[in-house]
Amino acid sequence: MEMNAENILFALALLFGFYMAWSVGANDVANAMGTSVGSGALTLRNAVILAAILEFSGAFFVGSHVSETVRKGIVDTQSFNDQPMLLAYGMLAVMLAAAVWLQFASYHGWPISTTHSIVGAIIGFGMIVGGASAVHWDKVGAIVSSWVISPLLSGTIAFFLFSFIRT
């Protein structure tokens, strides 16, 4: 195989993608399945199998909505039309930065959000390359507000579900 920029980009994307997936598994899957394993409802082996099936099917069937926001909604990708490789290498840096942070947090036992990590890394990349004006702050505001609403809403739903189950 010839070592041109596209092949190097492909190899790095593959390598960083596997590292990111490993880091997501170490942190997010532990977050999602920890209660089921801890309570004894699932064995670790069954939790890993179930998580693999559900994470893949969720990403495959409905993940495009979120990935579209992450891919195009945070920074102005149109500003990279003249330099597409800059965007490609920038997104590689984003993936590597998020994976390293996830691994570091997992090592310390910190349950963090992959989404927060990726969004923060994309904002950092966008600001380095294009300044604050390259970031779609209105979209970032909507994303961040979902981070506030999400635990409040899921906590409320859990409260009512458990109240219903308990009666």
Legacy VTK file of the C-alpha trace (Angstrom):
# vtk DataFile Version 3.0
C-alpha trace
ASCII
DATASET POLYDATA
POINTS 167 float
0.000 0.000 0.000
1.258 3.431 -0.943
1.821 5.819 1.975
-0.033 8.905 0.783
-2.040 11.359 2.891
-5.325 9.517 2.356
-3.909 6.152 3.437
-2.288 7.723 6.484
-5.584 9.419 7.334
-7.427 6.119 6.950
-4.929 4.256 9.145
-5.057 6.937 11.840
-8.865 7.040 11.735
-8.975 3.274 12.150
-6.463 3.293 14.998
-8.037 6.241 16.826
-11.526 4.846 16.190
-10.646 1.551 17.852
-9.030 3.396 20.749
-12.100 5.612 21.110
-14.411 2.585 21.027
-12.312 0.888 23.698
-12.427 4.024 25.845
-16.198 4.319 25.397
-16.577 0.693 26.429
-14.434 1.254 29.505
-16.492 4.215 30.691
-19.955 4.432 29.123
-20.743 0.730 29.113
-19.619 0.549 32.727
-21.981 3.441 33.496
-24.892 1.809 31.692
-24.420 -1.760 32.895
-22.858 -1.212 36.313
-26.162 -1.273 38.172
-27.332 -4.460 36.441
-24.084 -6.266 37.211
-23.805 -4.800 40.708
-27.323 -5.905 41.632
-26.700 -9.406 40.308
-29.383 -9.101 37.623
-26.761 -9.781 34.934
-23.399 -11.462 34.957
-20.504 -9.387 33.669
-20.293 -11.614 30.585
-23.998 -11.231 29.772
-23.860 -7.482 30.400
-20.987 -7.103 27.941
-22.833 -9.159 25.305
-26.064 -7.233 25.842
-24.241 -3.898 25.774
-22.458 -4.805 22.532
-25.730 -5.732 20.840
-27.663 -2.731 22.114
-24.889 -0.171 21.584
-24.405 -1.350 18.005
-28.118 -1.454 17.176
-28.733 1.948 18.762
-25.872 3.499 16.821
-26.936 1.783 13.607
-30.651 2.561 13.735
-30.903 6.000 15.394
-27.375 7.264 15.991
-27.348 9.320 12.804
-29.395 12.077 14.448
-26.798 12.672 17.136
-23.811 12.135 14.871
-25.181 14.713 12.423
-25.308 17.313 15.204
-21.808 16.424 16.362
-20.438 16.298 12.812
-21.917 19.528 11.469
-23.677 21.385 14.268
-20.862 22.489 16.575
-18.350 24.115 14.240
-18.790 25.718 10.843
-17.610 22.918 8.554
-18.194 25.104 5.487
-15.138 27.124 6.464
-13.032 24.022 5.716
-14.180 23.635 2.097
-10.807 24.925 0.884
-8.874 22.754 3.368
-10.740 19.458 3.842
-7.653 17.690 5.206
-7.448 20.255 8.012
-10.968 19.292 9.057
-10.138 15.592 8.772
-6.988 15.860 10.874
-8.785 18.142 13.310
-11.494 15.550 13.826
-8.799 12.924 14.354
-7.363 15.153 17.073
-10.858 15.489 18.556
-11.294 11.715 18.635
-7.877 11.131 20.166
-8.357 13.871 22.769
-11.729 12.478 23.837
-10.380 8.913 23.968
-7.389 9.921 26.088
-9.650 11.836 28.482
-12.070 8.884 28.697
-9.215 6.492 29.428
-7.799 8.808 32.093
-11.213 9.181 33.743
-11.875 5.441 33.552
-8.526 4.703 35.172
-9.529 6.954 38.068
-13.028 5.473 38.275
-14.781 8.662 37.162
-18.058 8.101 35.289
-17.888 10.861 32.684
-19.796 11.554 29.496
-18.378 10.691 26.101
-20.678 13.305 24.610
-19.306 16.050 26.848
-15.788 14.968 25.947
-16.402 14.979 22.196
-18.321 18.261 22.200
-15.626 19.959 24.277
-12.889 18.663 21.992
-14.736 19.868 18.884
-15.223 23.307 20.433
-11.511 23.427 21.262
-10.556 22.430 17.728
-12.961 24.943 16.205
-11.654 27.779 18.345
-8.017 26.994 17.548
-8.641 26.887 13.806
-11.316 29.539 13.318
-11.657 31.415 16.580
-14.813 31.769 18.629
-16.799 32.746 15.532
-16.232 29.278 14.031
-18.309 27.717 16.814
-22.097 27.569 16.455
-22.759 28.825 19.972
-26.533 28.572 19.565
-26.208 24.843 18.855
-23.703 24.454 21.697
-26.211 26.187 23.979
-28.913 23.716 22.960
-26.548 20.789 23.551
-25.474 22.085 26.959
-29.081 22.745 27.973
-29.835 19.097 27.163
-27.104 18.167 29.652
-28.994 20.078 32.348
-32.429 18.833 31.333
-31.387 15.189 30.906
-30.572 14.281 34.532
-33.570 16.243 35.790
-35.926 14.534 33.372
-34.496 11.036 33.833
-34.556 11.511 37.606
-38.213 12.536 37.443
-39.089 9.581 35.215
-37.200 7.187 37.523
-39.025 8.641 40.541
-42.434 8.012 38.995
-41.522 4.593 37.587
-40.173 3.377 40.902
-43.173 4.838 42.741
-45.438 2.906 40.370
-43.434 -0.333 40.672
-43.305 -0.123 44.455
-47.080 0.145 44.861
LINES 1 168
167 0 1 2 3 4 5 6 7 8 9 10 11 12 13 14 15 16 17 18 19 20 21 22 23 24 25 26 27 28 29 30 31 32 33 34 35 36 37 38 39 40 41 42 43 44 45 46 47 48 49 50 51 52 53 54 55 56 57 58 59 60 61 62 63 64 65 66 67 68 69 70 71 72 73 74 75 76 77 78 79 80 81 82 83 84 85 86 87 88 89 90 91 92 93 94 95 96 97 98 99 100 101 102 103 104 105 106 107 108 109 110 111 112 113 114 115 116 117 118 119 120 121 122 123 124 125 126 127 128 129 130 131 132 133 134 135 136 137 138 139 140 141 142 143 144 145 146 147 148 149 150 151 152 153 154 155 156 157 158 159 160 161 162 163 164 165 166
